[in-house]
Amino acid sequence: MVLSKTKQHPNTPLIQVQGLEVEFLAGQKINRVVNGVSFNIMQGETVGLVGESGCGKTVIAKSILQLLPYRIARHPAGSICFRGRELLGASPQSIRDIRGKHIGMIFQEPVASMNPLFSVEEQIVENLIQHKKMDWNEASSRALGLLEMVGFSDAKRRLSAYPHELSGGQAQRVMIAMALSNGPDLLIADEPTTALDVTTQAQVLALIANLQSRLGMAILLISHDLQIVRKMSNRVCVMLDGEIVEQGETAQVFDAPEHLYTKSLLSAQPRGRVKPIPNEAATVLEASSIQVGFQIRSGILRRVTGETRVVEGIDIMLREGETVGVVGESGSGKTTLGRAVLRLIGSKGHIIFGGDKISELSMDQIRPLRRQMQIVFQDPMRSLSPRRTVEQIVGEGLAINKIGQPGKERTRLINEALLEVNIDPDTRHRYPHEFSGGQRQRIAIARVLVLKPRFIVLDEPTSSLDRSTQSQIIDLLRFLQTRHRLAYLFISHDLTVVRAIAHRVIVIKDGRLVEANTTEEIFERPKDPYTRELLKAALELEIVHD
């Protein structure tokens, strides 16, 4: 896939960031998270901003739109000028006129960025009415077109959906539609393809590139996927600990990096393979003919008018110390399948866990087994309570399951779990927002690990992480699996990650199983045309490496 890059632009930068500094107040302590950052973006140009999780990329993006919490964030120095207008310190009304209309933003965590009480249609329409002064019917028609433009085959039905009814990839596509709705001069794309499968990634990137060419739109592309940055960007800035350590033409930086950190970042990716499963390994989970359907409600009274089948007759078997990877396009039913085998949602079929036929147990009967079968969710920022400390989050399961004595014994168990995932126990009194994305995912793993489970569903656990942090998390998961003989159901759209951790892979399309085999067979000798299509798309994005 070749993406067009607009190279012609005026001499005056569309946006200028000069000497930007950002600090956060934490009690009496001041943390400098961005230090003296400077870069320009020209009209029609794409500038990539890359670096490890927590280096300050998103903080810069939010500073441009003045979205940082004003009570704890401040800019002691620097300037951000958009078309010659200073944004730092601008009036709220001036910033509101720019947000959405002239500068659009695709947020990293789309569901958390949407209003849970409003439908997809209402949220897109609101933006169009506010900035384009359209009436409801005109805006609704435009919203439908936008959803079709970002790849929804059932766009009309999705207009009435609420954020919690969307998969991670579907929510990301809605966020892209909202950001592009007003044809902004500058699009800030903060991890725009994080939750998307490889085929949808290709579609969305081609869409953004096409719109950029048509509209002359500039893009600030923030991504941990270096191959996407290489294909999309004219220039790239590499960040480390709040500073830009290298910037220049994309080809020059990628082909001849000068800074040691840039070199390490370019070489980072999940490597290695999992150890074979012993023949005597016990079976942990058997699921057969799993079916999941959701009711369709319509009309003012929201009466049930039908059912949509999301998972159709899928079989899974897992043994101690084994990882089964689940891959497929966004909305194919991967997450629904994972939640069904955990009995978190209703399903038909047979599920046997540890010898117990849990598909026939009531919720009360299955509750004692919950500590043995756990899930690590895709988005740790949403799954970790922002109002609880790390100690409270990790210790919650201990209290619910009455494990250990309150006080010193539970603190010891919490500290042990944090140490296992390489989080300093002394930071347990902090809150999730005080940690980087990779650290939050480690905390989410610790919350599960403290219960000593046998089976864990890992739902896109590395999708929002940069490549180097992904490698660390995959190494951690492999270490924990070997140490505790854990069984993993690993859901991911990232084939590089799946290849590094899975013993076997099942491929799902539209809720149906299309192929299941060992990881080596799936990657080296795929049989189904759909599997070959997924692998081809991954290769075109240069995601799969030898």
Phi, psi and omega in degrees: 000125179253124180257133181288144178234120179286120184254345181268129180204156180292168181288333181274128179299144173293317179221138180236123174250120185233122174054035185292130174235138178227132178234148174242138178268128176233088186068239178269357184263143177245123179252119176275115184252340173227130189227101173066041182276133178222133172194160178239154172231125181270162178301129177079003184262153173247123177246125179269139177239113186234161181155167182293160176305133178090005183276350176114007184298307182293328178298320177296315180300315181289333176294323180300318181264008179055051182253002179285147179297115190294338182286333182240350181248143178210159179244092182292340180202160174114176183212142173230110182248127177245116185051041177083356180262128179286126181268328179293122179084004179292157181293152179305320180295319179297318179293319179298325179293332182273318181301132176082317183276308182257330177232114176258157181220131171262113185278154184293324183245085192299316183294321179293339181270351180259156179281119184292346184266355183241145179289168177302316181300313182299323184285323177287317181299319180304318180296319181289320178294321183294314188258331182257354179057034177281158170276174187299314184297317180294317180293322179296319178297319178295321179298318177299316178297323179295318179295321176294323182295326181266012168104013177278119177282337179245048188302321183297320179289326183288339178303324183271359181283154175256158185310320183290347179269001182256147170287170180301318179292322178295318178297323179294321179293322176297318179297321177296317178299318179296318182293328183267356189301327183257010180057059186293159175286326180230128175250120173266111183253099182266099183054059187291344182242016185307311187264013187258144173289169189295323180290320178290325174305311182299319180295315184292318179295320177295322178298311181298317180296321180294316179294323178298317180295319182288319188262350184069027185284138173270153182226131166257107186260111177257120183204148173268352179270101187293331180292324176294317178299319181296321182283329188265334194263145169278317178228160182221142175243128180256125183250145175214122177051045174085004180234150172274116183264344178199138174209154180166189176302139187303312182300320181294315182293319183284324184273331181220064181296143182259322184278142182301322181293320178300318179298317181292324180294320181290334182267353185280131172192154177301129183234173175082177179225160180283157178283147179300154179276132176300145181299331183272004181301132182286149176284129181262316185222136171228123178231133182225142177054043181288128178230136177225129176228148178242141180289143174258123179246142180212169180084171181298323182273000177056046178285150178288122182242000180170188179218139174252127182273119184261324176232133188230097169064053182258140177249141177219142172222133182228139176246167178303133178076011183252148174240126173252121178274140177241117182235158180160171182291162176303133180083008182280348178109010183298307181294321178300318178299314180300318181288330180292317182290340175273357183062034174274341174225160180289147180202165172253157182117186183243131179230119178245122179237120179056033180090348179264133178277084189287344178293344180255001181271149173283169179299323178293321181289328183277343185305318179298340180272351186302322183295338180272345181228111190234171180221139171252117187279164184296320188243097183296334180294330178272328185275345177259125182297126180289346183262001180243148175284167178300320179300317180291322181294310182290327183277350183300316180296326177297317181293316181297320182267005177054049178260124179075160178276138177304143179106230188298320183294315179291324176299320178297315180296320178297314180298320179296318179295319179295319178297323180297331180258014176064042170248129180297119179303336180292346179266008186292346179271359179275171180254159185307323184292348180273004181242158176285171180301317179295320178294321178298322179292325175296321178296319178298322177292320179298321179301325178281316187295328183298340181272357180057057182285168174257333188223131180230130169269123180252104186263099181050053186289347181240007189295330184262011186253150175290165186301318181293321178289324174304314181301319180295318181292319178296317176300319179297314181297321178294320178297314181295323179297315179295319184291321186247004180056045183282146171258130182244137162254107191255108182264125181199151171262353184268106186290333176298315180294316180300318181297329183281342188236340188267142171275319178228158182227137169243139183249128184242139174222125179052041176081359182246147176282122180255336179195143176216132181191182174294158181301318181298316181294318181298316185278327184265327184221061179296141183261321185276140178303326180293320177298317179297324178295318178299313182294323178296316179298321179295320179293323179294330176273001180057040177271321180275124181238152175276000000 
